[in-house]
Amino acid sequence: SRCQQVSYCSKECQIQAWKGKSGHKQTCTPRVPIRCQDLTAAMCAATLQTPPCSVEQHYIASKLQGLCEAASWPEVMALEEQALKVVLAVQSSWPEGCFGILSHLGRAFYQVGRIAKAIEMHTKHCAIAKDVGDKHSEGRACGSLGACFYSLGQYEQALCLNEQS
């Protein structure tokens, strides 16, 4: 369903549930998605159920995500120092957050043509993914690194990394 509170096995099942007098349509109150990047750090804390990091760290990660979604590359890069402090502080307790942070930073640097800096971010992402044994994230980082090396004309290195991804 659009509200994401109910799922259906088929389109027919969904139609039947919506047409009934006591169906989902009668009781549905769609959720409004909460985007931490639009909130203050204190409000952001309320969205955390079991925080693997501090409120400020979660806020930085969420803010980066929102800025990347908006393609606000200079603003993403402006948060680099704070974001890398988060990565250092939580890489063993919250590797998933680190993957997102480093990926967002790498993407921003790539988009503005600072390929060496993008490679640095994606390499850190790849290293943390290897350390925790997350093959999916390691593959994503290798793919991003491949794109960076391809843009530099280093096709063999790019091919090697893309094969790893």
Disulfide bonds with the S-S distance in Angstrom:
none
